[in-house]
Amino acid sequence: MTDVTHQINAVRRTVGTRTLEAGEARVLTISQAYDAPLEDVWDACTNAERIPRWFLPISGELRVGGRYQLEGNAGGTVQRCDPPTSFAATWEYGGEVSWIEVRLTAESPERTRFELEHVAHVDDERWLEFGPGAVGVGWDLGLLGLASHLAADGTGVRPEEAAAWLGSEEGRGFMTAVSEHWGEASITGGADPDAARAAAARTTAAYTGAPA
């Protein structure tokens, strides 16, 4: 099984804002370095046969202008692709559209940094209720899945184990910890500390079923 503490500490999380034509948007950035070559990480993130091994089943056309759909989750349109370093797409879920960009950087021939930026217009009321962890915890779970997929020793959490693991004490502890980390990232990004920690507690409750 994965080293939960190591995984949590290996991830960088930042929260900010950006002004778009439609107004101010929230920007979440999450990144982690993996002991794998750039081309292998790129293939893991863009190959429709490999994506379900660490994230979710996917259908559609993974090309510029193509539509994709993640089973039970978001879909969207691939807007840009620059192999093997970056791609961008819309992220459409629940009738709302946001945007993601994945960037890969080779830190050495055998080590690659994965960085994902998620830009979304979020109304103030919902942001105050849940903060960045509402989507941030999900992305943390995605990076955990990618770490498990790329692990040379076969350790980690595989998709077929995910449901049981999320319901375990270890899984709930992981989601609690990363929710708290997103709360701290929000504070670093300028949020009121009390409001950010209260939002993180509500996010934790939503993911784990624990009292807020």
C-alpha positions in Angstrom: 0.0 0.0 0.0 1.1 3.6 -0.5 3.0 5.7 2.0 0.2 8.2 2.7 2.3 10.7 4.5 5.0 10.7 1.8 2.3 11.2 -0.9 0.7 14.1 0.8 4.0 15.9 1.4 5.2 15.2 -2.2 2.4 17.4 -3.6 2.6 21.1 -4.1 -0.8 23.0 -3.9 -1.4 26.7 -4.6 -4.6 28.8 -4.9 -4.9 32.1 -6.6 -7.1 34.2 -9.0 -7.0 35.3 -12.6 -9.0 37.9 -14.4 -10.7 36.6 -17.6 -13.1 38.2 -20.0 -16.0 36.9 -18.0 -14.6 38.2 -14.7 -12.4 36.9 -11.9 -11.7 33.2 -11.8 -10.2 30.9 -9.1 -7.0 29.1 -10.1 -5.9 25.9 -8.4 -2.5 24.4 -9.2 -1.3 21.0 -8.1 2.0 19.3 -8.9 4.2 16.3 -8.1 7.5 14.9 -9.4 7.5 11.2 -10.4 10.5 8.9 -10.9 9.6 8.2 -14.6 10.8 9.6 -17.9 8.9 12.5 -19.5 7.7 10.4 -22.4 6.3 7.7 -20.1 4.4 10.3 -18.0 3.1 11.9 -21.1 1.8 8.5 -22.4 0.2 7.8 -19.0 -1.7 11.1 -19.2 -2.8 10.9 -22.9 -3.1 7.3 -23.8 -6.8 6.2 -23.6 -5.7 2.7 -22.7 -3.6 3.8 -19.7 -5.7 6.6 -18.3 -8.2 4.1 -16.7 -5.4 2.3 -15.0 -4.8 5.3 -12.7 -7.8 7.7 -13.1 -11.1 6.9 -14.7 -12.4 5.1 -17.8 -12.4 7.6 -20.7 -14.1 7.7 -24.1 -14.1 10.1 -27.1 -11.4 11.5 -29.3 -8.2 12.5 -27.5 -7.1 15.0 -30.2 -7.3 18.8 -30.6 -10.9 19.6 -31.2 -12.1 16.2 -30.0 -14.6 15.6 -27.2 -13.8 13.3 -24.3 -15.8 11.9 -21.4 -14.6 10.6 -18.1 -17.0 7.9 -16.8 -19.2 9.4 -14.1 -17.3 12.7 -14.1 -16.4 15.5 -16.3 -16.1 15.7 -20.1 -15.0 18.5 -22.4 -13.1 19.5 -25.5 -9.3 19.2 -26.1 -8.2 22.7 -26.9 -4.5 22.4 -27.3 -1.8 19.6 -27.4 1.9 20.1 -27.4 3.5 16.6 -27.0 5.2 15.7 -24.8 5.0 18.7 -22.5 1.4 20.1 -22.3 -2.2 19.9 -23.2 -5.3 22.0 -22.4 -9.0 21.2 -22.3 -12.3 22.4 -21.1 -13.6 20.6 -17.9 -17.4 20.4 -18.1 -19.4 19.1 -15.2 -22.8 19.8 -13.7 -23.7 22.3 -16.4 -20.6 24.4 -15.7 -17.4 24.9 -17.7 -14.0 25.4 -16.4 -10.5 24.8 -17.9 -7.6 22.6 -17.2 -4.0 22.6 -18.4 -1.4 19.9 -17.8 2.3 20.7 -18.0 5.1 18.2 -17.8 8.7 19.2 -17.2 11.7 16.8 -17.2 13.7 17.4 -14.0 16.2 14.7 -15.1 16.2 11.9 -17.7 14.3 9.7 -15.2 12.3 12.2 -13.3 9.3 14.3 -14.5 7.2 17.0 -12.8 3.5 16.8 -13.5 1.6 20.1 -12.9 -2.1 20.6 -13.4 -3.8 24.0 -13.4 -7.6 24.2 -13.0 -9.3 27.6 -13.7 -12.9 28.1 -12.8 -15.5 30.8 -12.2 -16.9 30.0 -8.8 -19.5 32.1 -7.0 -18.5 33.6 -3.7 -21.2 31.7 -1.7 -20.1 28.3 -2.9 -16.4 29.2 -2.5 -17.0 30.3 1.1 -18.8 27.1 1.8 -16.2 24.6 0.5 -13.1 26.5 -0.8 -10.6 24.9 -3.2 -10.7 21.5 -1.6 -14.1 20.8 -3.3 -12.1 20.0 -6.5 -8.6 19.9 -4.9 -9.2 16.7 -3.0 -10.3 15.0 -6.2 -7.1 16.1 -8.0 -5.0 14.9 -5.0 -6.7 11.5 -5.5 -5.7 11.7 -9.2 -2.1 12.4 -8.4 -2.1 9.5 -5.9 -3.5 7.2 -8.7 -0.7 8.4 -11.1 1.9 7.8 -8.4 0.6 4.3 -7.9 0.5 3.6 -11.7 4.1 4.8 -12.2 5.5 3.1 -9.1 8.2 0.6 -10.1 7.6 -1.6 -7.1 3.8 -2.0 -7.7 2.8 -0.2 -4.5 0.0 2.2 -4.2 -3.8 2.3 -4.8 -5.1 0.9 -8.1 -8.5 1.9 -9.6 -10.0 -1.5 -8.8 -9.1 -1.0 -5.1 -10.0 2.7 -4.9 -13.6 2.3 -3.6 -12.7 0.0 -0.8 -9.6 2.1 0.1 -11.5 5.4 0.2 -13.8 3.9 2.8 -11.0 2.6 4.9 -9.4 4.5 7.8 -6.3 5.2 5.7 -8.4 6.5 2.8 -10.5 8.8 5.1 -7.3 10.0 6.8 -5.8 10.8 3.4 -8.8 12.9 2.3 -8.9 14.7 5.6 -5.3 15.6 5.4 -5.4 16.8 1.8 -8.5 18.8 2.5 -6.7 20.5 5.4 -3.7 21.2 3.1 -6.0 22.9 0.5 -7.4 25.0 3.3 -3.9 26.1 4.2 -3.1 26.8 0.5 -6.2 29.0 0.4 -4.9 30.9 3.4 -1.5 31.4 1.8 -3.4 32.6 -1.3 -5.0 35.4 0.8 -8.2 33.8 2.3 -9.4 34.6 5.8 -7.9 31.8 8.0 -11.0 31.0 10.0 -13.2 30.9 6.9 -10.7 28.8 5.0 -10.4 26.2 7.8 -14.2 26.1 8.2 -14.6 25.5 4.5 -12.0 22.8 4.6 -13.9 21.1 7.5 -17.1 21.1 5.4 -15.2 19.7 2.4 -13.7 16.9 4.6 -17.2 16.1 5.8 -18.5 15.9 2.2 -15.8 13.5 1.2 -15.6 11.3 4.3 -19.0 11.6 5.9 -17.5 12.9 9.1 -19.2 15.7 11.0 -18.1 19.2 9.8 
